Each structure stands twice: as C-alpha cells, then as structure tokens.
Amino acid sequence: MLRSLSMTLVTSTVLSVLSAVPAAAAATPFGDPKRVAAAVIPGVVYIQSQLSDGSIVAGTGMVLTPNGEVLTNFHLVRDEIALGVFDLGDHRVHAAHVVGGDAAADIAVVQIEGAHDLHTVRLAQSAAYVGEQVVAVGNGGGKLGEHPGRITATGKTLTAQDPESGPETIHDLLQTDARLTPGDSGGPLVAAQAPDQGRVVGMDTAGLFRRHGGVQTPVAGYAIPIAHALAVVARIEDQQSGDQHSA
C-alpha cells in the first residue's frame, strides 16, 4: 500500500575509510558491477560534515577537477560548520569548505583545500535512458559499495524526507532499481554499457523504502541527471565569481 512507502534522502551518520581501493580498468566488461564502479572510484570522496545543530552526517561526493572541486548533495552540507573529505584516489583526509549550493536542486559544490592532481570522475556525454544498465556507487552503510540496476524512469518529481530539515521536492530525477542506502547521497550513478560505460550519468540522491515490521526494504533509487547537476554547478560558480568581483 502507498502509505507503507517512505522516501528518505540517502544520508548516513557513519563514515568509514577503506584501506584498499580497486584500480580503474581500461576496458569494462558489460554487466560487471565491480569493474564499472572501479572506473570512477578514484574520483569518489567520502564527505563528513558537522551541522550547526551538532549532528554529524556522512555521504559521498565526486571530484570534478584535479584541484579538488567536488559535486555533492546540498542536504549533506546545508549549514555545516566543519567539513572533511576522504579521497579514494590519494587515500588522504582533506579539509574542505562549501563553495555554494542550491537547496531546491539539492546540489552543492565543495572545495578540497590545498588539493592538486586529484583523480576525477568521467562524465557521460549522453542522457540516461529507460532500460540502461547502471551501477550506483556510494558510502552506503559507512563503507564503499556498488549496486547494479537499470534506469526505470526519467523526469520524475518526488518529495523526500530529510530527517534534519523536513521534506523537500526535487524535480527531473532518474529512477533506478539499483539499491541506494543511507550514505550513498552524492555518489555517482554510472553507465554500465556503451557509449558511456564507466561514466557518470547521475548523482545518487534519494531512496524509496518499504517499512514492514520494523524492517526497511529498498524499493527504488533516485538520481539527479549529471547534465542538470553540472548546469547548477555552473550557476553556483558564476555567482561566486560575481560575488568576488563585487567585493
């Protein structure tokens, strides 16, 4: 029944660091989730932020530039007072700060401080489509994981419940049957087939769960299309540049 379903932003309160990270593969066989994930993992970071109410939340992010510009969800860093990231490419913990964000789009840009020559994720050149095989990557449950699935719908609008700030409505989402769990927010949804195999098609953002008898079962996952996310990033960067020039 519909009232047994609940939407939750996939944010975790636990952050763990892995001691080993699989190397990226040059050629990724179709349908191999671990090797698909390996193509982006060096450009993935774990994010941990302390919010103004004292709570600690953790999630995932994607490195966009070698100097440490990171794409993530706004709900992870919305009013942070301290922020740190663990980079899976260089295996180091870095201080970071929020450059800017768009609460309505649930997109934020984070800058790793003093970073250079970082691995970056590769971005899809074409839009995701219904039926496309994908792999969701993220820090779900406090450890790196990859979950295969397919795109089941595009252009979805939903209202997700953030335990800290309440409901938020997000538009133009990809829907997938890849399992998303708390901590996956901000992680890459990766194409598992040509022409964009091993490239990011979306950013993991929310999960739909069915609760029964105290047990929570994933039903569907939702991701922001990468082209939409990058357009918001560009607006944030333009705004920051304008603010600096007017200062």
FENZIDA-V220367 format. One record per pair of residues at least 24 apart in sequence whose C-alpha atoms are under 10 Angstrom apart, sorted by sequence separation. I is the first residue (numbers start at 1). J is the second residue. D is the distance in Angstrom with one decimal. If there is no record, write none. Layout:
i = (I;I)
j = (J;J)
d = (D;D)
This chain:
i = (56;61;63;74;77;78;129;130;151;152;153;180;181;182;201;202;43;45;47;51;55;58;60;61;62;78;85;87;128;129;150;151;152;180;181;182;200;201;202;203;44;45;50;51;52;53;54;56;57;58;59;60;61;63;68;70;74;75;84;85;86;128;150;151;152;180;181;200;201;202;203;43;44;45;49;50;51;52;53;54;56;58;69;74;75;83;85;90;127;149;150;151;174;180;181;200;202;17;48;49;51;52;53;54;68;70;73;74;75;78;84;89;90;148;149;150;174;176;179;180;181;17;47;48;49;50;51;52;69;70;72;73;74;78;83;84;89;90;148;149;173;174;175;178;179;180;16;47;49;50;51;52;69;71;73;74;75;76;77;78;88;89;147;148;149;173;174;177;179;15;49;50;51;74;75;76;77;87;88;89;147;148;173;174;175;176;177;15;16;48;49;50;51;73;74;75;76;77;87;146;147;173;175;15;49;50;73;74;75;77;146;147;173;189;14;48;49;50;72;73;74;146;147;189;13;48;49;72;73;74;145;170;188;189;12;13;47;48;49;71;72;73;74;145;170;181;187;188;189;47;48;71;72;73;181;185;186;189;46;47;48;70;71;72;146;151;179;180;185;186;188;45;46;47;70;71;140;141;142;144;145;179;180;45;46;47;69;70;71;136;140;141;142;143;144;149;151;178;179;180;181;15;44;45;46;69;70;135;136;137;139;140;141;142;143;148;150;177;178;179;180;13;14;15;16;44;45;46;68;69;70;134;135;136;137;138;139;140;141;142;146;147;148;149;150;177;178;179;180;13;14;15;44;45;68;69;133;134;135;136;137;138;139;140;141;146;148;149;176;177;178;179;180;12;13;14;15;43;44;45;67;68;69;130;132;133;134;135;136;138;139;140;146;148;162;176;177;178;12;13;14;15;42;43;44;45;64;67;68;129;130;131;133;138;139;140;160;161;175;176;177;11;12;13;41;42;43;45;47;63;65;67;68;69;128;130;138;139;160;161;175;176;11;12;41;42;43;45;46;47;49;61;62;63;67;68;69;137;138;139;140;159;160;174;175;176;10;11;12;40;41;42;45;48;49;61;62;63;67;68;136;137;138;139;158;160;173;174;175;10;11;40;42;45;47;61;63;66;67;68;69;137;138;173;174;175;10;65;66;67;68;70;137;138;172;173;174;65;66;67;68;69;136;137;138;172;173;174;65;66;67;68;136;137;170;172;173;174;65;66;67;135;136;137;170;171;172;64;65;66;134;135;136;170;63;64;65;66;134;135;136;173;63;64;65;88;134;135;172;62;63;64;133;134;135;62;63;64;133;134;62;63;64;132;133;134;62;132;133;132;133;11;106;128;132;10;47;105;106;128;134;135;9;11;12;104;105;106;133;134;136;158;10;11;103;104;105;106;123;134;135;138;157;9;10;22;23;103;104;105;124;134;135;136;137;138;156;9;21;22;103;104;105;121;123;124;134;136;137;156;18;20;21;122;123;128;134;136;152;154;156;17;19;21;121;126;127;152;153;154;155;15;16;17;18;21;125;126;151;152;154;155;15;17;20;124;125;149;151;154;19;124;128;129;149;151;18;123;124;126;128;17;122;123;124;125;127;128;17;43;44;122;123;124;125;126;127;17;42;43;44;62;122;123;124;125;42;43;44;60;61;121;122;123;124;41;42;43;60;61;108;121;122;123;124;40;41;42;43;59;60;107;121;122;123;40;41;59;60;106;40;58;59;39;40;58;59;39;40;58;59;58;60;136;75;78;136;75;75;46;47;44;45;46;75;44;45;44;41;46;107;37;40;41;46;128;36;37;46;107;127;128;36;37;38;106;127;128;33;35;36;37;44;126;127;33;34;36;37;124;125;126;31;33;124;125;30;31;32;33;34;41;123;124;31;33;123;41;57;76;123;37;38;37;55;76;36;37;75;76;34;35;37;53;74;75;33;34;36;73;74;33;34;51;72;73;33;34;72;73;33;71;72;32;33;70;71;72;31;71;107;31;106;105;107;108;17;107;16;21;59;60;61;105;106;107;109;15;16;18;58;59;60;61;62;105;108;109;14;15;16;17;18;58;59;60;61;62;107;108;109;14;15;16;17;18;57;58;59;60;61;62;106;107;12;14;15;16;17;58;59;60;61;105;109;10;11;12;13;14;15;16;58;59;60;108;109;10;11;12;13;14;15;107;10;11;12;73;75;102;10;72;73;74;101;102;71;72;73;101;72;100;102;99;101;102;48;100;101;47;100;101;46;99;100;46;47;62;99;47;100;46;100;45;46;62;99;44;45;61;44;60;61;44;60;43;60;41;41;40;40;9;10;40;7;8;9;10;11;37;39;73;7;8;9;10;11;37;6;7;8;9;37;6;7;8;9;36;37;6;7;8;36;37;36;73;33;35;36;72;9;39;40;71;8;9;33;39;40;71;7;32;38;39;40;30;31;32;36;37;39;30;31;36;37;71;29;30;35;36;37;70;28;29;30;28;33;28;64;30;14;15;29;30;12;13;14;28;29;10;11;12;13;27;28;9;10;11;12;27;9;10;11;12;26;8;9;10;11;12;25;8;9;10;11;24;9;10;11;9;10;10;11;9;10;11;9;10;11;8;9;10;8;9;10;7;8;9;7;8;6;7;8;6;7;5;6;7;5;6;4;5;6;4;5;3;4;5;2;3;4;1;6;5;7;10;5;6;7;9;10;5;6;7;8;9;5;7;7)
j = (80;85;87;98;101;102;153;154;175;176;177;204;205;206;225;226;68;70;72;76;80;83;85;86;87;103;110;112;153;154;175;176;177;205;206;207;225;226;227;228;70;71;76;77;78;79;80;82;83;84;85;86;87;89;94;96;100;101;110;111;112;154;176;177;178;206;207;226;227;228;229;70;71;72;76;77;78;79;80;81;83;85;96;101;102;110;112;117;154;176;177;178;201;207;208;227;229;45;76;77;79;80;81;82;96;98;101;102;103;106;112;117;118;176;177;178;202;204;207;208;209;46;76;77;78;79;80;81;98;99;101;102;103;107;112;113;118;119;177;178;202;203;204;207;208;209;46;77;79;80;81;82;99;101;103;104;105;106;107;108;118;119;177;178;179;203;204;207;209;46;80;81;82;105;106;107;108;118;119;120;178;179;204;205;206;207;208;47;48;80;81;82;83;105;106;107;108;109;119;178;179;205;207;48;82;83;106;107;108;110;179;180;206;222;48;82;83;84;106;107;108;180;181;223;48;83;84;107;108;109;180;205;223;224;48;49;83;84;85;107;108;109;110;181;206;217;223;224;225;84;85;108;109;110;218;222;223;226;84;85;86;108;109;110;184;189;217;218;223;224;226;84;85;86;109;110;179;180;181;183;184;218;219;85;86;87;109;110;111;176;180;181;182;183;184;189;191;218;219;220;221;56;85;86;87;110;111;176;177;178;180;181;182;183;184;189;191;218;219;220;221;55;56;57;58;86;87;88;110;111;112;176;177;178;179;180;181;182;183;184;188;189;190;191;192;219;220;221;222;56;57;58;87;88;111;112;176;177;178;179;180;181;182;183;184;189;191;192;219;220;221;222;223;56;57;58;59;87;88;89;111;112;113;174;176;177;178;179;180;182;183;184;190;192;206;220;221;222;57;58;59;60;87;88;89;90;109;112;113;174;175;176;178;183;184;185;205;206;220;221;222;57;58;59;87;88;89;91;93;109;111;113;114;115;174;176;184;185;206;207;221;222;58;59;88;89;90;92;93;94;96;108;109;110;114;115;116;184;185;186;187;206;207;221;222;223;58;59;60;88;89;90;93;96;97;109;110;111;115;116;184;185;186;187;206;208;221;222;223;59;60;89;91;94;96;110;112;115;116;117;118;186;187;222;223;224;60;115;116;117;118;120;187;188;222;223;224;116;117;118;119;120;187;188;189;223;224;225;117;118;119;120;188;189;222;224;225;226;118;119;120;188;189;190;223;224;225;118;119;120;188;189;190;224;118;119;120;121;189;190;191;228;119;120;121;144;190;191;228;119;120;121;190;191;192;120;121;122;191;192;121;122;123;191;192;193;122;192;193;193;194;73;168;190;194;73;110;168;169;191;197;198;73;75;76;168;169;170;197;198;200;222;75;76;168;169;170;171;188;199;200;203;222;75;76;88;89;169;170;171;190;200;201;202;203;204;222;76;88;89;170;171;172;188;190;191;201;203;204;223;86;88;89;190;191;196;202;204;220;222;224;86;88;90;190;195;196;221;222;223;224;85;86;87;88;91;195;196;221;222;224;225;86;88;91;195;196;220;222;225;91;196;200;201;221;223;91;196;197;199;201;91;196;197;198;199;201;202;92;118;119;197;198;199;200;201;202;93;118;119;120;138;198;199;200;201;119;120;121;137;138;198;199;200;201;119;120;121;138;139;186;199;200;201;202;119;120;121;122;138;139;186;200;201;202;120;121;139;140;186;121;139;140;121;122;140;141;122;123;141;142;142;144;221;162;165;223;164;165;138;139;137;138;139;168;138;139;139;137;142;203;134;137;138;143;225;134;135;144;205;225;226;135;136;137;205;226;227;133;135;136;137;144;226;227;134;135;137;138;225;226;227;133;135;226;227;133;134;135;136;137;144;226;227;135;137;227;146;164;183;230;145;146;146;164;185;146;147;185;186;145;146;148;164;185;186;145;146;148;185;186;146;147;164;185;186;147;148;186;187;148;186;187;148;149;186;187;188;148;188;224;149;224;224;228;229;139;229;139;144;182;183;184;228;229;230;232;139;140;142;182;183;184;185;186;229;232;233;139;140;141;142;143;183;184;185;186;187;232;233;234;140;141;142;143;144;183;184;185;186;187;188;232;233;139;141;142;143;144;185;186;187;188;232;236;138;139;140;141;142;143;144;186;187;188;236;237;139;140;141;142;143;144;236;140;141;142;203;205;232;141;203;204;205;232;233;203;204;205;233;205;233;235;233;235;236;183;235;236;183;236;237;183;236;237;184;185;200;237;186;239;186;240;186;187;203;240;186;187;203;187;203;204;188;204;188;205;187;188;188;189;159;160;190;158;159;160;161;162;188;190;224;159;160;161;162;163;189;159;160;161;162;190;160;161;162;163;190;191;161;162;163;191;192;192;229;190;192;193;229;167;197;198;229;167;168;192;198;199;230;167;192;198;199;200;191;192;193;197;198;200;192;193;198;199;233;192;193;198;199;200;233;192;193;194;193;198;194;230;197;182;183;197;198;181;182;183;197;198;180;181;182;183;197;198;180;181;182;183;198;181;182;183;184;198;181;182;183;184;185;198;182;183;184;185;198;184;185;186;185;186;204;205;204;205;206;205;206;207;205;206;207;206;207;208;206;207;208;207;208;207;208;209;208;209;208;209;210;209;210;209;210;211;210;211;210;211;212;210;211;212;210;216;216;218;221;217;218;219;221;222;218;219;220;221;222;219;221;222)
d = (9.3;8.7;8.7;9.5;8.8;9.2;7.7;6.9;5.8;5.1;9.6;7.5;9.9;8.7;6.0;4.4;9.8;8.3;8.7;8.8;9.5;9.9;8.8;9.8;9.4;7.6;9.7;9.5;9.6;7.1;8.5;4.4;6.7;8.5;8.5;8.3;9.0;5.3;8.0;9.9;8.9;9.7;9.3;7.3;9.3;8.9;9.2;9.5;9.9;9.7;9.6;9.5;9.3;9.6;9.8;9.6;8.9;9.5;9.9;9.8;9.9;8.0;5.5;6.9;9.5;7.3;6.8;6.9;7.9;8.8;7.8;9.3;9.8;9.6;7.1;8.2;7.7;6.0;9.1;8.8;9.7;9.5;9.6;6.1;9.7;9.2;7.6;9.5;9.9;6.5;5.9;8.2;9.2;5.7;9.4;9.8;8.0;10.0;8.1;6.3;5.6;5.9;9.4;10.0;9.0;9.3;8.5;6.7;7.5;9.1;8.2;10.0;7.2;9.4;5.2;6.5;7.5;9.9;7.8;8.4;9.3;8.1;8.1;8.6;9.4;8.5;4.2;5.9;9.8;9.5;9.3;9.1;5.9;9.7;9.5;9.6;6.8;8.1;8.1;4.1;8.8;9.2;9.9;9.7;9.3;9.5;8.2;8.9;9.1;5.5;5.7;8.9;8.9;9.8;8.8;8.8;10.0;9.1;9.7;8.3;9.7;5.9;9.3;5.2;7.6;9.6;9.2;9.8;9.8;7.3;6.0;5.8;7.3;8.0;6.3;9.4;7.6;8.5;8.8;8.6;5.6;7.5;9.8;9.8;9.6;9.5;9.9;7.8;9.8;9.6;7.5;5.2;8.9;8.7;4.6;8.0;8.6;9.5;9.0;9.0;5.8;9.1;9.4;6.7;5.7;6.5;5.3;4.7;8.4;8.8;8.8;7.6;9.7;9.5;8.3;8.5;4.4;9.1;8.4;4.6;4.7;9.2;9.8;7.2;8.4;6.0;6.4;6.0;5.5;8.2;9.7;9.5;8.6;9.0;9.2;9.4;7.4;5.5;8.6;7.3;5.4;8.4;9.7;9.7;9.6;9.7;9.2;9.7;9.0;6.1;6.2;6.1;6.4;9.8;7.6;9.8;8.9;8.9;8.4;4.6;8.6;8.3;5.1;7.4;9.7;10.0;9.5;7.2;8.9;9.4;9.0;9.8;5.3;6.8;5.7;6.5;9.8;10.0;9.8;9.3;8.7;6.2;9.0;6.1;5.1;9.0;6.8;4.9;9.0;9.1;7.3;6.8;8.4;8.4;8.8;9.9;9.7;9.1;7.5;7.5;8.7;9.5;9.9;5.4;6.6;5.9;6.0;9.5;9.7;9.7;9.8;5.1;6.0;6.5;9.5;9.5;9.3;8.8;8.9;6.6;5.5;8.3;8.1;8.2;9.3;8.7;4.5;7.8;8.1;4.7;7.4;8.3;9.9;6.3;9.7;8.3;8.5;5.2;5.9;9.0;9.8;9.4;9.3;10.0;9.2;7.1;6.9;6.1;8.1;5.9;6.9;5.7;6.5;5.7;5.7;6.4;9.3;9.3;6.8;7.4;8.6;8.5;7.9;4.0;8.1;9.4;9.9;9.2;9.3;4.9;6.2;9.6;9.7;8.8;4.4;5.9;7.5;7.5;5.8;8.1;8.3;4.9;9.3;8.9;9.4;9.9;7.5;9.2;7.1;9.1;4.9;4.7;9.8;8.6;9.6;5.9;6.0;9.0;5.7;5.2;8.4;9.6;7.7;6.7;7.3;9.9;9.6;7.6;7.3;8.7;8.8;9.2;9.3;6.7;5.0;8.2;9.4;9.0;6.9;5.1;8.7;6.8;4.9;8.2;9.4;5.2;6.0;9.4;9.8;9.9;9.8;8.6;8.1;9.0;7.9;8.9;4.2;8.0;7.0;10.0;5.8;6.2;6.2;6.0;6.6;4.0;9.3;9.8;9.2;9.8;9.6;9.7;9.8;9.2;7.7;5.4;10.0;6.9;7.1;9.2;9.4;9.5;8.4;8.2;4.7;7.9;9.6;5.6;9.5;9.8;7.3;7.8;9.4;10.0;9.8;9.4;9.7;9.3;5.1;6.6;8.2;9.4;7.6;7.6;9.3;8.6;9.7;5.5;6.6;7.9;8.8;9.6;9.2;9.9;9.3;8.7;9.2;7.6;4.2;8.2;9.6;9.3;4.8;6.1;5.1;9.1;9.9;9.9;5.5;6.2;6.6;9.1;5.7;7.0;9.9;5.6;6.2;8.8;4.7;6.4;8.9;9.3;7.4;5.5;8.9;9.0;5.1;6.4;8.5;4.4;9.3;8.6;6.2;6.3;9.9;7.2;6.5;10.0;7.4;6.2;9.5;8.3;4.5;7.6;10.0;8.4;7.7;9.2;7.9;6.4;9.9;5.7;6.2;8.7;7.7;8.5;6.0;9.9;6.5;5.1;9.1;9.4;7.1;5.4;8.6;9.8;5.3;6.6;8.5;9.8;4.9;6.3;8.6;4.6;6.5;7.4;6.1;8.3;6.3;4.8;6.5;9.4;9.0;7.4;5.3;7.7;9.7;7.7;6.4;7.5;9.7;9.4;8.7;9.7;9.6;9.9;9.7;9.4;9.2;7.9;8.7;9.1;9.6;8.2;9.1;7.6;8.6;7.4;9.3;9.1;9.6;9.1;9.6;7.0;8.8;7.4;6.2;9.9;9.6;9.8;9.4;9.8;9.7;8.2;9.5;9.6;9.4;10.0;6.9;7.6;8.5;9.2;9.9;9.1;9.4;8.0;8.5;9.5;6.8;10.0;9.6;9.0;9.6;8.6;8.9;7.8;8.5;8.8;8.1;9.7;9.4;8.7;8.1;9.4;9.6;9.2;9.8;7.1;9.0;9.5;9.8;7.2;9.3;9.9;9.9;8.2;9.4;9.7;9.5;9.6;9.6;9.8;9.1;9.3;8.1;8.7;8.4;7.3;9.4;9.9;9.8;9.2;9.4;8.7;8.6;8.5;6.8;9.9;9.4;9.0;7.8;5.4;9.6;9.7;9.7;9.9;8.4;8.1;8.2;10.0;6.1;8.6;9.2;9.9;8.4;8.4;6.9;8.2;9.5;7.5;8.4;9.8;8.6;5.0;9.1;8.0;9.2;9.2;8.5;4.9;7.7;9.9;7.4;4.9;5.3;8.4;5.7;4.3;7.2;8.9;8.3;9.1;5.0;4.7;5.4;9.1;7.0;4.8;5.9;9.3;9.3;7.3;6.2;6.7;8.7;9.0;9.0;7.5;8.4;7.5;5.9;8.6;7.2;9.5;8.9;7.7;7.8;6.0;8.6;9.6;5.3;8.2;7.6;8.0;6.9;9.3;9.5;8.3;9.5;9.7;8.4;8.1;9.5;9.0;7.8;9.4;9.3;8.9;8.4;8.2;9.0;8.8;8.9;6.7;9.7;8.2;8.8;9.6;8.1;9.2;9.3;9.6;8.7;9.1;9.3;7.7;8.6;6.8;9.0;9.5;7.6;9.2;7.0;7.9;9.5;8.2;8.3;10.0;9.8;9.9;9.6;6.5;9.8;9.6;7.7;8.3;8.6;9.5;9.6;9.8;9.5;8.7;7.8;6.1;7.6;8.7;8.9;8.8;9.2;8.9;9.6;9.1;7.5;8.4;9.2;9.5;8.8;10.0;10.0;9.6;9.9;8.6;9.4;6.4;9.0;7.8;8.9;9.0;8.8;8.3;8.8;9.8;9.6;9.3;9.6;9.5;9.9;6.7;9.4;6.4;8.7;6.6;8.8;9.8;7.5;5.0;7.0;9.1;4.3;8.8;5.9;7.1;7.3;8.6;9.2;9.6;8.8;9.5;8.3;9.8;8.9;9.6;8.8;8.6;9.8;9.1;9.5;6.8;8.1;9.2;7.8;6.7;8.9;9.1;9.1;9.3;9.4;7.6;10.0;9.7;8.8;4.3;5.9;7.8;7.1;8.2;8.6;6.7;9.0;9.1;8.9;8.3;7.2;6.0;5.7;5.7;4.7;6.5;7.2;7.4;9.8;9.0;8.2;5.2;7.3;7.5;8.5;8.9;5.4;4.7;5.3;6.9;9.7;7.7;8.2;7.1;4.8;5.8;8.5;8.6;6.5;4.9;7.8;7.8;7.6;9.9;9.2;7.1;8.7;5.2;7.3;8.5;10.0;7.7;8.5;8.3;8.5;9.8;8.1;6.8;8.1;8.8;9.9;9.5;8.0;9.2;7.1;8.2;9.3;7.4;9.8;7.7;8.5;9.8;8.5;8.8;8.6;9.0;6.9;8.1;9.0;8.7;9.3;10.0;9.5;7.7;10.0;9.6;6.5;9.2;5.9;9.6;8.9;7.9;7.8;9.4;9.7;9.5;8.0;8.9;8.6;9.2;7.5;9.3;8.9;8.7;7.6;9.4;8.4;8.7;7.3;9.6;9.5;8.0;8.9;9.7;10.0;9.8;9.0;7.9;9.7;9.7;9.6;8.0;8.4;8.9;6.1;9.7;8.6;8.9;9.0;9.5;7.2;5.4;6.3;8.8;9.3;9.1;9.7;4.9;5.0;5.7;7.2;8.1;5.9;6.3;8.2;7.3;9.4;8.0;8.8;8.0;7.7;8.9;6.1;9.7;9.5;9.3;9.0;9.3;9.4;8.9;6.7;8.2;9.1;9.4;7.5;5.3;7.2;8.6;9.3;7.9;8.1;7.6;7.9;9.8;6.4;10.0;7.3;7.1;9.7;6.1;7.7;5.3;9.4;7.9;8.4;5.8;8.4;8.6;10.0;9.8;8.2;8.4;8.4;8.7;9.9;9.8;9.6;8.1;9.2;8.1;9.0;9.9;8.4;8.3;7.7;7.3;9.9;7.0;7.9;4.7;7.6;9.1;7.2;9.6;5.7;4.5;4.1;9.0;8.9;4.0;4.4;7.8;9.3;9.3;7.4;5.5;6.6;8.4;9.1;8.4;9.0;5.7;5.6;9.4;9.1;5.0;8.9;7.1;8.8;8.0;8.6;9.4;6.2;8.5;6.2;5.1;9.8;9.1;4.3;6.1;5.8;6.2;9.3;7.1;5.6;8.7;5.9;6.4;8.6;4.6;7.5;5.9;6.3;6.9;5.5;8.9;5.8;6.4;8.6;4.6;7.6;5.9;6.6;9.2;6.1;9.3;9.1;9.7;7.4;9.3;9.5;9.5;9.9;9.2;9.6;9.9;9.7;9.8;9.7;9.7;9.7;9.4;9.8;9.4;8.6;9.4;9.9)
